[in-house]
Amino acid sequence: MPGQFEELYDKYHQDLFSFLYYMVNNREQAEDLLQEVYIRIFKSYGTFRGKSSEKTWLFSIARHVAIDSFRKNSGWKKRIISSFDWNKNELKDSSPLPEEISLKNEQISMLYTCVDKCPIDYRMVLILRYIHSMSISETAKALEWSESKVKTTQHRALKKVKQLMNELTMGKEDYSGEQKII
C-alpha cells in the first residue's frame, strides 16, 4: 500500500487540493480536508474494487469529505455564503497559488466570481467538468449521480454563469456582489 499511496498522491494531490479549495475557498480548510481525504483513502484502499477509475474514486471521497465538513458546521449553507470574502480576492498565505496567478486576468476573475455565486451542485459540476476535465460519465460516478443529472446540472450551471456574467458586464453588480448605485 505505501507505494500505491505515494503514486496516488503524486498523480492526484494537486487536483484534489484545487477541488477542495474551490469548494471551500479557504486554503487552510482545504488543506485540512485534504488530510481527511488521505486518511479515508488509506483506510479504504483495500475495499476499492476498480469499478471506476482511481481518479473518479478519489474525487468521490473528496466530495464526501467536503459535504461532511459543511454538515458538521451548523447552518452549512449560511457558512458557505458567509465564507466568501467579496472585498478581498487574496489568500492569507503570501505564496501565490497557480489559481491566484491566473485570476489576474479580469475575465477569468469575473468567471470565478460568477462560479462562486452558483449553488454548490452547480459549482461541483463546473469544477469537475471544466477545471479537472472529467467526462460526464466520470463526473456522474464521482458525484454518485446519473449522467442525465450531470448534464442537466451542467446546463443549468452554465446558464446561471452566463446570466451572472451578463449582470457583471452590464454594470448591475461590482465584484463584491453588491448592487451599484447608478
C-alpha positions in Angstrom: 0.0 0.0 0.0 2.7 2.6 0.8 4.0 2.6 -2.9 0.5 2.7 -4.2 -0.5 5.5 -1.9 2.6 7.6 -2.9 1.6 7.0 -6.6 -1.9 8.3 -5.9 -0.5 11.2 -4.0 1.9 12.2 -6.8 -0.8 11.8 -9.5 -3.7 13.5 -7.9 -2.6 15.7 -5.0 -2.8 19.0 -6.8 -6.2 18.1 -8.4 -7.7 17.1 -5.1 -6.4 20.2 -3.4 -7.7 22.5 -6.0 -11.1 20.8 -6.0 -11.4 21.2 -2.2 -10.0 24.8 -2.4 -12.7 25.7 -5.0 -15.3 24.1 -2.8 -14.4 25.9 0.5 -12.4 29.0 -0.8 -10.1 28.7 2.2 -6.5 27.4 1.8 -6.2 26.2 5.4 -9.6 24.4 5.4 -8.8 22.8 2.0 -5.5 21.5 3.4 -7.3 20.1 6.5 -10.0 18.5 4.3 -7.3 17.0 2.1 -5.7 15.4 5.1 -9.1 13.8 5.8 -9.3 12.6 2.2 -5.9 10.9 2.6 -7.0 9.2 5.8 -10.1 7.9 4.1 -8.1 6.7 1.1 -5.6 4.9 3.3 -8.3 3.3 5.4 -10.5 2.2 2.4 -7.9 1.4 -0.3 -8.3 -2.3 0.3 -12.0 -2.1 -0.5 -11.5 -0.3 -3.8 -12.9 -2.7 -6.4 -11.9 -0.8 -9.6 -15.5 -0.3 -10.8 -14.5 3.3 -11.6 -11.1 4.9 -12.3 -8.9 5.8 -9.3 -9.4 9.5 -10.2 -13.2 9.2 -10.0 -13.0 7.2 -6.7 -10.7 9.9 -5.2 -12.9 12.8 -6.2 -15.9 10.9 -4.8 -14.1 10.7 -1.5 -13.1 14.4 -1.7 -16.7 15.3 -2.4 -18.0 13.4 0.6 -15.3 14.9 2.8 -16.3 18.4 1.7 -20.0 17.8 2.2 -19.4 16.2 5.6 -17.4 19.3 6.6 -20.3 21.5 5.5 -22.8 19.4 7.5 -20.6 19.5 10.6 -20.8 23.2 10.7 -24.2 24.4 11.8 -26.1 26.1 9.0 -23.8 25.0 6.3 -25.5 27.0 3.5 -25.1 30.1 5.6 -21.5 29.2 6.3 -20.7 28.7 2.6 -22.2 32.1 1.8 -20.5 33.8 4.7 -17.2 32.2 3.9 -16.8 34.3 0.7 -14.8 37.5 1.2 -16.1 39.6 -1.7 -14.0 42.5 -0.9 -10.6 40.6 -1.0 -9.5 38.2 -3.6 -6.5 37.0 -1.8 -5.4 34.2 0.5 -3.9 34.6 3.9 -0.8 32.7 2.6 1.6 35.1 0.9 2.8 32.5 -1.6 0.5 32.6 -4.7 -1.3 29.6 -5.9 -1.5 28.9 -9.7 -5.2 29.9 -9.5 -4.3 33.2 -8.0 -1.8 34.0 -10.8 -4.4 33.2 -13.4 -7.1 35.3 -11.6 -5.2 38.5 -12.6 -6.9 38.4 -15.9 -10.1 40.3 -15.4 -12.4 38.0 -17.4 -11.1 34.9 -15.6 -11.6 36.7 -12.3 -15.2 37.6 -13.3 -15.8 34.0 -14.3 -14.6 32.7 -10.9 -16.7 35.2 -9.1 -19.7 34.0 -11.0 -18.9 30.3 -10.3 -18.5 31.2 -6.6 -22.1 32.6 -6.6 -23.6 29.4 -8.0 -25.2 26.8 -5.8 -22.9 24.0 -4.6 -24.2 21.4 -7.1 -23.5 23.7 -10.0 -20.1 24.5 -8.7 -19.2 20.8 -8.2 -20.2 20.0 -11.8 -18.4 23.0 -13.2 -15.2 22.3 -11.3 -15.1 18.6 -12.2 -16.1 19.1 -15.9 -14.2 22.2 -16.8 -11.3 22.6 -14.4 -10.5 19.0 -14.0 -11.6 18.0 -17.5 -13.6 15.0 -16.3 -16.1 13.4 -18.7 -19.8 13.4 -18.0 -19.5 9.7 -17.1 -16.6 10.3 -14.7 -18.4 13.3 -13.1 -21.5 11.2 -12.6 -19.5 8.5 -10.9 -17.6 11.0 -8.7 -20.8 12.7 -7.6 -22.8 9.5 -7.5 -25.4 10.9 -9.8 -26.9 9.8 -13.1 -25.3 11.1 -16.3 -28.6 12.8 -17.1 -28.5 14.7 -13.8 -24.9 15.8 -14.5 -26.0 17.0 -18.0 -29.0 18.9 -16.6 -27.0 20.4 -13.7 -24.2 21.4 -16.1 -26.7 23.0 -18.5 -28.3 25.0 -15.6 -24.9 25.9 -14.2 -23.7 27.3 -17.5 -26.9 29.2 -17.9 -26.5 30.7 -14.4 -22.9 31.6 -15.0 -23.8 33.3 -18.3 -26.6 35.3 -16.5 -24.2 36.3 -13.7 -21.5 37.3 -16.3 -24.1 39.4 -18.2 -25.1 41.1 -14.9 -21.4 41.9 -14.1 -20.6 43.2 -17.6 -23.7 45.3 -17.8 -22.7 47.0 -14.5 -25.5 45.8 -12.3 -23.1 44.5 -9.7 -19.5 45.1 -8.8 -17.1 42.3 -8.0 -18.1 42.2 -4.4 -21.6 41.1 -5.3 -23.1 44.3 -4.1 -25.5 46.4 -6.1 -24.0 49.5 -7.7 -25.8 52.8 -7.2 -26.4 54.2 -10.7 
